[in-house]
């Protein structure tokens, strides 16, 4: 698939997925996210005292919450250790967070054992070659257009939105659409009066 950034992730529908990717997304019971380059744009900001700062996307965060509400569990596996990520995961209700992990595949296997899932039941979105051991085994492998070329060429789907700019929201929406839970999660935010007009 050729990656493009001409469309927002919010504009993408499940029709974007190939038949194989749709089948894989339909099976996902656990979606795992890398952090740098996926939940952020990959930039690392350092303050004067050496503290590391990260910029997250609010749309991504709400998509992750909706995905959880739909019945799909979420997790983070990251090579870096950051208190900021722990805080963000806590805000989003992501219960399974493994940081400072240099052998991501070992962390993946540990998570599968803990949750009693198979690799085919999981999705993973990553952007660099350190993610390939998981991406090559997981049921639904996803990357981003700003990911490394050797990663993009080996996944089932490349998002339209870039990492840190809606990629996570895009994949959450797509999974829910394929699993026919999107409309139900959206309905919780819609209120109609008796004439059928939507209230703001």
Steps between C-alpha positions, in 0.01 A plus 500: 500500500627848418492733799357848459435792731247677281205377706429540866467181702155621598394476134600136462239224509525123519470489120865610500602158631575205277289188550790340689549802726126515571499136606799560724351815656176315567685256724682758716431467871810688614651804325857583598659839438860609474552853636768703323399549137153354560332673794745788444660639185831345603656828610677510836498834681739563788457776756788702646527258791508197271139398546346329198174632359256329263204634304192278477193533279163546670311332212722194537426486869126508456518235230685270739230556763227421247682185392511385862128573535438282197657203680853503357777513760795736451867491594827688455840347432780755479879482500525828688418555867298812572288620789311708245389185318388345828293812568349497152419128520334559835290784359384272217437193715761289324556225755788316333811716470850365448776761472878489484462181297785434257379149416152595390419151379563354847269764645240410237513130586475581871190710433338224295559252780362742757182564303474145361486619140663380181708724276224481241263669747722809521575809300820700530593839355868590479733708287859376528696180449503427874128432456542240226519194730147579620370627167610181328302283742194701600166440335454858381823690434476876443745781434491870414606695190792655690619156615815332371466361146599149612212508745242647262573229246432220749167591657137433414401869503669841491288780645418812306569721804854538631618394843397750764251656259204264510649162401387334823149643465485380140583141590263501799216624279577242233501210746167612643351542153608153393373351825167686463537681833577849372141618466417383851794688653414810298135481606595565861598853396188571295174623645186532288179681578159367409514648150820314429718811499840459661565718806841666531 
